[in-house]
Amino acid sequence: MFVFYKKGRELMSQQVETEFKNLLTKEEYEMLIIDFNLEDTEPVQQTNVYYDSPDWKLRKLGMGLRIRLYDNYAEQTLKSPISEHKMLETTDRLTHEEGQNFVDSGELKRDGFIAKKLAEH
């Protein structure tokens, strides 16, 4: 479920993520590509940069914070635990240039929805 909020120029989404991780062999991966008819689908390239404090405060709270760079935009996402295997993802959308500047400087967006959520912790 996606929920989008717009306040001024800012755009934020929240969704509940249910995640189970599985290790696949190359053959299993290739079978999934065939089963889901993805042979002609162009792969998406993304770069993920993860953030935490030097003493791992977010990790200790079961949270994760990243900037994800795509070809033409970027996202800053905070994952907060809801229950086992479920996380609330709060995402501030960024321009690609904003995202790249944050990655290059090692800083984060300080005035978005995620900054407010982090201030609660």
Secondary structure, 3 states (H helix, E strand, C coil): CEEEEEECCEEEEEEEEECCCCCCCHHHHHHHHHHCCCCCCCCCCCEEEEECCCCCHHHHCCCEEEEEECCCEEEEEEEEEEECCEEEEEEEEEEHHHHHHHHHHCCCCCCCHHHHHHHCC
